[in-house]
Amino acid sequence: MTPSLDIYHRILFLDLRPWTLTGVSEAKFKQNLNDFKKTFHQFQPIYELSLPKPLTNKRKYFQTLIESDAIAFLNLIHQQLKDSINDQAKTYLVHMALTRTLSTKFKEVQQILIDRDCMTDVFISTYDLTKVSPSQADEAYILSMLKHHLVRLYIEVQENYLQFLKTESLSENEIYLKYFNHPTPNPSLIIPAPKIEHVTPANPLLKAESSTNFKPLAADVRDPAKGILSYQDIIKDSDRFSSFEESLRIYDYIDDNYNFSDRHGMKNNLAMIYHHLIKKGYFNKRKFLGKKGNKDIKENKEIKEVDIRKFLDHRYNTDVDKQFRSYRNKPEEISSFVDQHYWLSSMPYS
């Protein structure tokens, strides 16, 4: 089966054409986005796109559709090449992907851009989207985004499999000139992709190996400190929390002695992880005093977010108070961070 781009085809010709969805509300697009099952990378990508942030739910929804279809396309072609029995089969698959699937989509999207009067690329010009109707602005944004994703896919496949090309490779500039009649955007919208920590269990990108010296401890790991709740007071489910901490060690956020690996940018990541844990319900809401018969006796004291942050900071020998407060009002950034790290997005609720 040759990898296809079914969602791209639907956006250009069928039920997902942006100009036919002008009556759909922003609330409906938001709901569709929440219901959409994302696709995750199963192989490390070379590149990604750096595009302006989508400012409407319609654009966010189409961004997710377009990115997910691109990931599915790459996952399939990489898997097929990996499973191919010989170089002849690999050459055929690469040739079909570049000269049949992607080249055809280049021509189709260029024609749609002409037909819809969207030739001015909103990402590489001073085109003012505020001077057209909201539906026209969304349409221009979506079609421009789809175009650049196609170019990125072509370069990604080509650079991964140069040894299996039947024709001479094309530079980024040559692709834009050949198919869209303009040079490479300056600066380029195609940038190096960051290293992905983990992907779907079906085909892990990196095999996560546990540290042989790390043993998750369902108890306090440091001496008691004033104002710090105990492990027993605060942790709701020790098994799930231990599983989380094993992942924290695997991905090198902490060492074998529970000390935070304080490298550049990691305090921001850890603060977002704290918020994600709270959202997932890994902590008690009230402090427990003990039991009376089979019933828990509750102290009349709420466990607040600051109590959780202090407990985790003490446990990991760090201080992310500033970062934690900063991300309190940034749920979309936290959600984006979690989506990029499968070990976080796949965590069960407690």
C-alpha positions in Angstrom: 0.0 0.0 0.0 1.4 3.3 -1.1 1.2 5.9 1.7 -1.5 8.4 1.0 -2.7 11.7 2.4 -6.4 11.1 2.8 -7.1 14.1 5.0 -5.3 16.4 2.6 -7.5 15.1 -0.2 -10.6 15.8 1.9 -9.5 19.3 2.7 -8.9 20.1 -1.0 -11.9 18.3 -2.6 -14.4 16.8 -0.1 -16.1 17.3 3.2 -13.2 19.2 4.9 -13.0 22.0 2.4 -12.6 25.1 4.6 -14.9 27.3 2.5 -17.8 24.9 2.9 -17.6 25.0 6.7 -18.3 28.7 7.2 -21.4 28.0 9.2 -19.7 25.9 11.7 -19.2 27.7 15.1 -15.9 28.2 16.9 -17.4 26.1 19.8 -18.0 23.2 17.4 -14.5 23.3 16.1 -13.2 23.3 19.6 -15.3 20.3 20.4 -14.1 18.5 17.2 -10.6 19.3 18.3 -11.1 17.8 21.7 -12.7 14.7 20.2 -9.9 14.2 17.6 -7.6 11.2 18.2 -4.1 12.5 17.5 -1.4 10.5 15.7 2.1 10.3 17.2 5.5 9.9 15.6 6.8 6.4 15.6 10.1 7.5 14.1 12.3 10.4 14.8 11.6 13.2 12.3 14.4 15.4 10.8 12.3 18.5 10.4 9.2 20.3 11.6 7.4 23.5 10.6 7.7 26.9 12.4 4.5 28.7 11.7 2.6 31.5 13.4 0.3 30.3 16.1 -3.3 29.6 14.9 -5.6 32.2 16.5 -9.0 30.6 15.9 -10.4 27.2 16.8 -11.0 26.5 13.1 -7.4 27.0 12.4 -6.3 25.0 15.4 -8.5 22.1 14.3 -7.2 22.1 10.7 -3.6 22.4 12.1 -4.2 19.2 14.1 -5.7 17.4 11.1 -2.9 18.4 8.7 -0.1 17.6 11.2 -1.7 14.2 12.1 -2.0 13.2 8.5 1.6 14.2 7.9 2.8 12.1 10.8 0.6 9.1 9.7 2.2 9.4 6.2 5.7 9.4 7.5 5.0 6.6 10.0 3.7 4.4 7.2 6.5 5.0 4.7 9.2 4.5 7.3 7.6 1.3 8.5 7.2 0.1 4.9 10.8 0.9 4.1 11.9 -0.9 7.3 9.9 -4.0 6.3 10.9 -4.1 2.6 12.6 -7.2 1.5 15.1 -5.6 -0.9 16.5 -2.3 -2.2 14.3 -2.5 -5.4 11.2 -2.5 -3.3 12.5 0.4 -1.2 13.3 2.4 -4.4 9.8 1.8 -5.7 8.2 3.0 -2.4 10.3 6.2 -2.3 9.8 6.9 -5.9 6.0 6.6 -5.6 5.8 8.7 -2.5 7.8 11.6 -4.1 6.6 11.5 -7.7 3.1 10.2 -7.3 1.6 11.1 -3.9 3.5 14.3 -3.0 4.0 15.7 -6.5 0.3 15.2 -7.3 -0.6 17.0 -4.1 1.7 19.9 -4.9 -0.2 20.4 -8.2 -3.6 20.0 -6.6 -3.0 22.5 -3.8 -1.5 25.0 -6.2 -4.6 24.8 -8.4 -6.8 25.2 -5.4 -4.8 28.3 -4.3 -5.4 29.8 -7.7 -9.1 28.9 -7.8 -9.7 30.2 -4.3 -7.7 33.4 -4.9 -5.3 32.5 -2.1 -2.0 32.9 -4.0 -0.7 35.4 -1.5 1.0 33.2 1.1 0.0 34.4 4.6 3.2 33.1 6.2 5.8 34.7 3.8 4.3 38.1 3.0 2.9 41.1 4.7 -0.6 40.0 3.7 -3.1 41.5 6.2 -5.7 38.9 7.2 -7.7 41.5 9.0 -8.7 43.1 5.6 -10.7 40.1 4.5 -13.6 38.2 6.1 -12.9 35.8 8.9 -13.8 32.8 6.7 -11.5 34.0 4.0 -8.7 34.6 6.5 -9.1 31.1 7.9 -9.1 29.6 4.4 -5.9 31.4 3.4 -4.2 30.3 6.6 -5.2 26.7 6.2 -4.3 26.3 2.5 -0.9 28.0 3.1 -0.3 25.7 6.0 -1.1 22.6 4.0 1.3 23.8 1.2 4.3 24.1 3.5 3.6 20.8 5.2 3.7 19.1 1.8 7.1 20.7 1.1 8.4 19.6 4.5 7.2 16.0 3.8 9.0 15.9 0.5 12.2 17.0 2.0 11.8 14.6 4.9 11.3 11.6 2.7 14.0 12.6 0.3 16.7 13.2 3.0 15.9 10.0 4.8 16.3 7.9 1.6 18.7 9.6 -0.7 20.2 6.2 -1.6 16.9 5.0 -3.0 16.1 8.0 -5.3 15.5 7.3 -9.0 15.8 10.9 -10.0 18.0 13.8 -8.8 17.1 15.3 -5.5 15.5 18.7 -5.2 16.6 21.4 -2.9 14.0 23.3 -0.8 14.3 26.3 -3.0 13.9 24.1 -6.2 10.7 22.6 -4.7 9.1 25.9 -4.0 10.1 27.3 -7.5 9.0 24.2 -9.4 5.6 23.7 -7.8 4.6 27.1 -6.3 6.5 29.7 -8.4 8.3 31.4 -5.5 11.6 30.9 -3.7 12.2 29.5 -0.3 10.7 31.7 2.4 13.4 33.7 4.2 13.8 32.6 6.9 12.8 29.1 6.1 9.7 27.8 7.7 11.2 24.3 7.8 13.5 23.9 10.9 15.2 20.9 12.6 12.9 18.8 14.7 13.6 18.3 18.4 14.5 14.9 19.7 11.3 13.0 20.7 11.5 11.2 24.0 8.9 8.5 23.3 6.2 7.5 20.9 3.4 5.1 20.7 3.9 1.7 22.3 3.3 -0.1 18.9 6.7 1.0 17.7 8.7 2.9 20.3 11.1 5.4 18.9 13.5 5.0 21.8 13.5 1.9 24.0 13.2 3.3 27.5 15.4 1.4 29.9 15.0 1.7 33.6 18.0 2.7 35.7 19.2 -0.5 37.4 19.9 1.4 40.6 16.6 3.3 40.8 13.8 1.8 42.9 10.6 3.8 43.2 10.0 4.4 46.9 6.4 4.7 48.1 7.5 6.8 51.1 9.3 10.0 51.9 12.8 10.0 50.6 14.1 13.0 52.7 14.0 14.1 56.3 10.8 15.8 57.4 10.8 19.6 56.9 8.6 22.4 58.3 5.6 23.0 56.1 6.1 19.9 53.9 3.3 17.3 53.9 4.3 13.6 54.1 4.1 11.1 51.3 1.2 9.3 53.1 -0.7 12.6 53.5 -0.5 13.7 50.0 -0.2 10.8 47.5 -3.5 9.2 46.5 -2.3 6.0 44.7 1.2 5.0 45.5 1.4 2.4 42.6 0.5 5.0 40.0 2.8 7.6 41.5 5.7 5.1 41.6 5.1 4.4 37.9 5.2 8.1 37.2 8.5 8.5 39.1 10.1 5.6 37.2 9.3 7.4 34.0 10.7 10.6 35.6 14.0 8.7 36.1 14.0 7.1 32.7 13.7 10.5 31.0 16.5 11.8 33.3 14.5 14.4 35.2 15.8 12.9 38.4 18.8 10.8 39.4 18.8 7.5 41.4 18.7 9.5 44.6 15.7 11.6 43.5 17.7 14.8 42.9 16.4 16.9 40.0 18.6 17.1 36.9 18.8 20.9 36.7 19.7 21.5 33.1 18.7 24.4 30.9 14.9 24.6 30.4 14.1 21.6 32.6 12.6 23.7 35.4 9.9 24.9 33.1 9.3 21.3 32.0 9.1 20.1 35.6 6.7 22.9 36.5 4.4 21.8 33.7 4.7 18.2 34.8 3.6 19.3 38.3 0.4 20.9 36.9 -0.2 17.8 34.7 0.0 15.6 37.8 -2.5 17.8 39.6 -4.9 17.7 36.6 -4.6 13.9 36.5 -5.6 13.7 40.2 -2.5 12.1 41.7 -2.8 13.9 45.0 -5.3 13.8 47.9 -7.6 16.8 48.2 -7.7 16.8 52.0 -5.2 15.7 54.6 -5.9 12.3 56.3 -5.4 11.8 60.0 -5.9 8.1 60.2 -8.7 5.5 60.4 -11.6 4.8 62.7 -12.7 1.3 62.0 -12.8 1.1 58.2 -13.3 4.8 57.7 -10.7 7.5 57.0 -10.7 10.4 59.4 -10.2 13.7 57.5 -8.6 16.7 59.0 -10.5 19.8 58.2 -7.7 21.1 55.9 -7.6 21.3 52.2 -4.4 20.3 50.4 -3.7 23.2 48.0 -1.6 23.4 44.9 1.2 25.2 46.8 1.3 22.2 49.3 1.8 19.8 46.3 4.5 22.0 44.7 6.4 22.2 48.0 6.1 18.4 48.5 7.5 17.7 45.1 10.2 20.3 45.3 11.3 18.8 48.6 11.2 15.3 47.2 13.3 16.2 44.1 15.6 18.7 45.9 14.7 21.7 43.8 12.6 24.9 43.7 10.3 25.6 40.8 8.0 28.0 42.6 8.5 30.8 40.1 8.0 28.5 37.1 5.0 26.8 38.7 3.2 30.1 39.3 4.1 31.2 35.8 2.4 28.2 34.2 -0.7 28.4 36.3 -2.5 30.5 33.7 -1.0 28.8 30.6 -3.0 25.6 30.2 -2.6 25.6 26.4 1.2 25.6 26.7 1.0 22.8 29.2 -1.3 20.8 27.0 1.1 21.3 24.0 4.0 20.2 26.1 2.2 17.0 27.3 1.1 16.2 23.7 4.7 16.1 22.6 5.7 13.6 25.3 3.8 10.3 25.1 4.9 9.1 28.5 2.9 12.1 29.9 0.0 12.1 27.6 -0.6 8.4 28.2 -0.6 8.7 32.0 -3.8 7.3 33.5 -6.0 9.4 35.8 -5.7 8.5 39.5 
